[in-house]
Amino acid sequence: MALAKLGADFLYGAEIAHTDVPWGIDAQELHWLRQLSGMSTQDLFRTVTAKAGAYLGLRRWAP
């Protein structure tokens, strides 16, 4: 919450290739990220898709 109040830029990555990560943990983490940061649902999905991709140097796909 303190970081969000200071204007921190959040990114999110998932460990989906690891078999020892419990099912549903990503959804729980996203719930906590949204709740604790105060971001909107739209901002949350932008954070975990477009912003994370841009950070990795991936271009935005456009039809």
C-alpha positions in Angstrom: 0.0 0.0 0.0 2.8 2.4 0.8 4.5 1.8 -2.5 1.2 2.4 -4.4 0.8 5.6 -2.5 4.3 6.7 -3.6 3.4 6.0 -7.2 5.4 2.7 -7.7 5.0 1.0 -11.1 3.9 -2.6 -10.6 4.6 -5.6 -12.8 3.5 -9.2 -12.4 4.9 -12.5 -13.6 3.7 -16.0 -13.0 5.4 -19.3 -12.3 3.1 -21.4 -14.5 5.8 -23.7 -15.6 6.5 -24.9 -12.1 4.5 -27.9 -11.0 4.9 -27.2 -7.2 3.0 -23.9 -7.3 -0.6 -24.6 -6.1 -3.5 -24.1 -8.5 -5.2 -20.7 -8.0 -2.3 -18.9 -6.4 -1.9 -16.6 -9.3 -5.6 -15.5 -9.0 -5.1 -14.9 -5.3 -1.9 -12.9 -5.9 -3.8 -10.8 -8.5 -6.6 -10.2 -6.0 -4.2 -9.1 -3.4 -2.3 -6.8 -5.8 -5.5 -5.1 -6.9 -6.8 -4.8 -3.3 -3.6 -3.6 -1.7 -2.6 -1.2 -4.5 -6.0 0.3 -5.0 -5.8 -0.1 -8.8 -8.8 -0.6 -10.9 -9.6 -4.0 -12.5 -8.7 -2.5 -15.9 -5.3 -1.2 -14.6 -4.7 -4.6 -13.0 -5.1 -6.4 -16.3 -3.0 -3.8 -18.1 -0.3 -4.4 -15.5 -0.2 -8.1 -16.0 -0.4 -8.0 -19.8 0.8 -5.0 -21.7 3.0 -3.4 -19.1 4.7 -6.7 -18.3 5.2 -7.4 -22.0 6.6 -4.0 -22.6 9.1 -4.5 -19.8 10.2 -7.7 -21.5 10.6 -5.9 -24.8 7.6 -7.6 -26.4 5.7 -5.5 -28.9 2.0 -4.9 -28.5 0.1 -7.1 -30.9 -2.4 -5.3 -33.1 -4.6 -6.9 -35.8 
